[in-house]
C-alpha cells in the first residue's frame, strides 16, 4: 500500500483517474488509495486472477478490465 500511496501522491497535478495492471495486491492497494483521494482507478487483470483478489479490488472501489491472453 505504501508504494501505491507514494505513486498516486507524487502525481502533480493529481489525475481524475489512473490505470494499472495487477494480478491482485498492487491493484487492490491502488484502488484503496484512489478511493481515499477521490481518484477513479481501473485495474487491468489477467483472466485467471484469483477470485479473492478480484473481489478486493472491487470492494476498494476499483473497476476491473480483464485482459485477453
ZIWO-V92548 format. One record per residue. RES is the residue in one letter. PHI is phi in whole degrees, 0 to 359 (999 if undefined). PSI is psi in whole degrees, 0 to 359 (999 if undefined). D_FIRST is the distance of its C-alpha to the first C-alpha in whole Angstrom. Layout:
res = [RES | RES]
phi = [PHI | PHI]
psi = [PSI | PSI]
d_first = [D_FIRST | D_FIRST]
This chain:
res = [X | X | X | X | X | X | X | X | X | X | X | X | X | X | X | X | X | X | X | X | X | X | X | X | X | X | X | X | X | X | X | X | X | X | X | X | X | X | X | X | X | X | X | X | X | X | X | X | X | X | X | X | X | X | X | X | X | X | X | X | X | X | X | X | X | X | X | X | X]
phi = [999 | 300 | 295 | 295 | 296 | 298 | 297 | 289 | 289 | 275 | 281 | 223 | 284 | 293 | 286 | 279 | 209 | 221 | 232 | 220 | 246 | 198 | 269 | 167 | 298 | 295 | 299 | 296 | 296 | 296 | 298 | 294 | 293 | 301 | 299 | 296 | 264 | 77 | 254 | 287 | 239 | 247 | 246 | 274 | 232 | 290 | 299 | 265 | 299 | 297 | 303 | 296 | 286 | 298 | 298 | 296 | 300 | 294 | 300 | 275 | 97 | 278 | 265 | 252 | 237 | 280 | 279 | 265 | 271]
psi = [326 | 318 | 320 | 317 | 316 | 318 | 313 | 322 | 340 | 351 | 124 | 116 | 158 | 127 | 161 | 337 | 155 | 159 | 138 | 163 | 132 | 148 | 2 | 276 | 314 | 318 | 318 | 318 | 316 | 319 | 318 | 314 | 319 | 317 | 317 | 328 | 356 | 27 | 128 | 133 | 129 | 128 | 120 | 126 | 151 | 152 | 337 | 17 | 146 | 133 | 322 | 324 | 323 | 316 | 321 | 316 | 316 | 318 | 325 | 4 | 6 | 147 | 137 | 136 | 118 | 135 | 164 | 156 | 999]
d_first = [0 | 4 | 5 | 5 | 6 | 9 | 10 | 11 | 12 | 14 | 16 | 19 | 21 | 18 | 19 | 19 | 18 | 16 | 16 | 14 | 15 | 13 | 15 | 12 | 8 | 7 | 10 | 8 | 5 | 7 | 10 | 8 | 8 | 11 | 13 | 12 | 14 | 16 | 15 | 16 | 14 | 16 | 15 | 18 | 18 | 21 | 23 | 23 | 19 | 19 | 20 | 17 | 14 | 16 | 17 | 13 | 13 | 16 | 15 | 12 | 15 | 14 | 18 | 18 | 21 | 22 | 23 | 27 | 28]
